[in-house]
Amino acid sequence: MLLTTTNTIEGKPIQKYIGIISSETIIGANIFKDLFAGIRDIVGGRSGTYERVIEQAKESAMAELQQKAQALGANAIVGIDLDFETVGSHGSMLMVVATGTAVNI
């Protein structure tokens, strides 16, 4: 399956537009991750813990997006957009929404 953030794929004309698809993933950070991230905020630097959580949520949303496209008979997704939001009390949960257009090339 070909995945792209662009609306076209150079050298591969879109034969059929199947439809807009989306997937959502919500993942929580636990108290230990928050504690270590808080320490990182004080001393400076990158928070590998939160970076891994964000990557995991993104991969999960993209995998679900691919599954939905395949279920519709698509072989590519164009115009992919990823949105990241914090939700829950005190922003303790991360939501990733992936959208795109399922197509056949």
C-alpha positions in Angstrom: 0.0 0.0 0.0 1.3 3.4 -1.0 0.9 6.1 1.6 1.5 9.8 1.0 0.7 13.3 2.3 0.4 14.6 -1.2 -2.8 14.7 -3.2 -1.2 13.0 -6.3 1.5 10.4 -6.8 4.0 11.3 -9.5 3.9 8.7 -12.4 1.0 6.9 -10.9 -2.4 8.3 -12.0 -5.3 7.8 -9.7 -7.8 5.4 -11.4 -10.5 5.6 -8.7 -11.3 7.7 -5.7 -12.9 5.4 -3.1 -13.5 7.8 -0.3 -12.3 9.7 2.8 -11.1 7.5 5.6 -10.0 8.2 9.2 -8.7 6.5 12.3 -8.3 7.6 15.8 -5.9 6.4 18.5 -5.9 7.6 22.1 -3.1 6.5 24.3 -2.4 7.4 27.9 0.8 8.3 29.7 1.1 6.9 33.2 2.3 8.5 36.4 5.8 7.2 36.0 6.1 8.7 32.5 4.8 12.0 33.8 7.3 11.9 36.7 10.3 11.3 34.5 9.1 13.8 31.9 8.7 16.4 34.7 12.3 15.8 35.7 13.4 16.2 32.1 11.5 19.5 32.0 13.5 20.8 34.9 17.0 19.6 33.7 16.3 20.2 30.0 16.6 18.0 27.0 14.3 15.7 25.0 11.8 13.4 26.6 12.4 10.0 25.0 9.5 8.6 27.0 6.9 10.9 25.5 8.5 10.6 22.1 8.0 6.9 22.2 4.4 7.4 23.2 3.8 9.8 20.4 5.4 7.4 17.9 3.4 4.5 19.1 0.1 6.4 18.8 1.0 7.6 15.3 1.9 4.1 14.2 -1.3 2.7 15.6 -3.4 5.4 13.8 -1.6 4.8 10.5 -2.0 1.0 10.7 -5.7 1.4 11.3 -6.0 3.8 8.4 -4.3 1.2 6.1 -6.6 -1.5 7.3 -9.6 0.6 6.5 -8.3 1.4 3.1 -7.6 -2.3 2.3 -11.0 -3.3 3.5 -12.4 -0.9 0.9 -10.2 -2.4 -1.8 -7.8 0.6 -2.1 -4.1 0.2 -2.9 -3.1 3.7 -1.8 -4.0 6.5 0.5 -3.3 10.1 -0.6 -3.6 13.4 1.2 -2.8 11.9 4.6 -3.1 14.4 7.5 -2.1 13.6 11.1 -3.5 15.7 14.0 -2.2 15.4 17.6 -4.2 16.6 20.6 -4.1 16.1 24.3 -7.4 15.0 26.0 -8.5 13.8 29.4 -8.1 15.4 32.8 -4.9 17.4 32.9 -4.1 16.5 29.3 -2.9 13.0 30.4 -4.0 11.3 27.1 -2.7 11.8 23.6 -5.1 11.5 20.7 -3.8 11.0 17.1 -6.3 11.4 14.2 -5.2 10.2 10.8 -7.3 11.1 7.7 -6.7 10.5 4.0 -8.4 9.5 0.8 -8.4 5.9 -0.2 -7.7 5.4 -3.9 -6.7 2.9 -6.5 -3.7 3.7 -8.6 
